[in-house]
Amino acid sequence: MVVIGPNGIFVIETKNYTGKYLIKGNNWFYYKNGKYHETKTNPAKQVLRNTMELKSFLETKGVDSSIWYQAIVAFKSYSFKVSGKPKAYRVLLPQTVPEYILNQKRNYDLEILKKAAIELEPYCVELSFLNKQ
């Protein structure tokens, strides 16, 4: 999912994991049988790769490269626990994502952000635009 707003572009990877996880850098480990094991699929690498690919794509379309991009991994399940704090992305519950986005203190030219939304529109299943003036 991609959210574009006056405070940046947010790339959100939603997962339905359960259990206990540990984050070290960009590596994820799950707890099983009394110890941590590295995960086979890594939501951090996935969301960071998607964020960089989106940024590259929009730059080729002329979207200003100074726009701030934030990668977010959102967990649908309440039955997961994660320890460790990643530096290059955030791990959130889905219901906290809107507040997190709204509380960012950046402001960008709305015309640049509109251009980003227009460039992504052909690839969207759903596109909403709210113009609060």
C-alpha positions in Angstrom: 0.0 0.0 0.0 1.2 3.5 -0.8 0.0 6.6 1.0 0.9 10.0 -0.4 0.3 13.1 1.8 1.7 16.5 2.4 4.3 15.0 4.8 5.7 12.4 2.4 5.2 9.1 0.7 4.6 6.0 2.9 5.1 2.5 1.7 3.2 0.0 3.9 3.7 -3.7 4.0 0.9 -5.5 5.9 1.6 -8.9 7.5 -0.5 -11.3 9.5 2.3 -12.8 11.6 1.7 -14.2 15.0 4.2 -15.0 17.7 7.3 -13.4 19.1 10.0 -11.7 16.9 13.3 -10.1 17.3 14.7 -7.5 15.0 18.4 -6.9 14.6 19.2 -4.4 11.9 17.2 -5.6 8.9 17.2 -9.2 10.0 14.1 -10.8 11.5 14.1 -13.8 13.9 11.1 -15.7 15.3 10.9 -17.4 18.6 10.3 -21.2 18.6 11.2 -24.1 20.9 13.1 -21.8 23.3 15.3 -20.0 20.8 15.3 -17.5 17.9 15.5 -18.6 14.3 16.0 -16.3 11.3 12.8 -15.9 9.2 12.8 -17.2 5.7 10.8 -14.2 4.5 11.8 -10.9 5.7 9.2 -8.0 5.8 12.0 -5.4 6.4 13.8 -6.3 3.2 10.5 -6.5 1.3 9.3 -3.1 2.4 12.7 -1.4 2.0 13.1 -2.9 -1.5 9.5 -1.8 -2.4 10.3 1.7 -1.1 13.5 2.1 -3.1 11.8 0.8 -6.3 8.9 3.2 -5.8 11.3 6.1 -5.3 13.3 5.1 -8.4 10.2 4.8 -10.5 8.8 8.2 -9.4 12.2 9.8 -10.0 12.2 8.5 -13.6 8.8 10.2 -13.9 10.1 13.5 -12.7 9.0 13.5 -9.1 11.3 15.5 -7.0 13.9 13.2 -5.3 13.8 15.3 -2.1 10.4 13.9 -1.1 10.6 11.9 2.1 9.7 8.2 1.9 8.9 6.1 4.9 8.8 2.3 5.0 6.3 0.8 7.4 5.6 -2.9 8.3 2.1 -3.1 9.8 0.9 -6.3 11.6 -2.8 -7.2 11.4 -2.6 -9.6 14.4 -2.6 -8.5 18.0 -0.9 -11.8 18.9 2.6 -10.8 17.8 5.3 -9.3 19.9 8.4 -7.7 18.5 11.6 -6.6 20.2 14.3 -4.5 18.8 13.8 -1.1 17.0 14.7 -0.9 13.3 16.3 2.3 12.1 15.2 2.5 8.4 11.5 1.6 8.8 8.8 1.4 11.4 6.8 -1.5 12.8 3.3 -0.6 13.7 -0.2 -2.0 14.2 -2.5 -1.0 11.4 -4.8 1.1 13.5 -1.7 3.3 14.5 -0.6 3.9 11.0 -2.9 6.9 10.2 -1.9 8.7 13.4 1.8 8.0 12.7 1.4 9.4 9.2 -0.6 12.5 10.4 2.0 13.3 13.1 4.9 13.6 10.7 6.1 17.2 10.7 7.2 17.5 7.0 5.4 19.5 4.3 6.0 19.2 0.6 4.7 21.0 -2.4 1.2 19.5 -3.1 1.8 19.7 -6.9 4.8 17.4 -6.6 2.7 15.0 -4.5 -0.2 15.2 -7.0 2.2 14.3 -9.8 3.4 11.2 -7.8 -0.3 10.1 -7.3 -1.1 10.7 -11.0 2.0 8.6 -12.0 0.9 5.7 -9.8 -2.8 5.9 -10.8 -2.6 3.4 -13.7 -1.2 0.8 -11.2 -3.8 1.3 -8.5 -6.7 -0.9 -7.5 -8.1 2.0 -5.5 -7.1 5.7 -5.5 -8.5 8.4 -3.2 -7.6 12.0 -3.2 -8.5 14.4 -0.4 -7.7 18.0 -0.8 -7.9 19.8 2.5 -7.4 23.5 1.9 
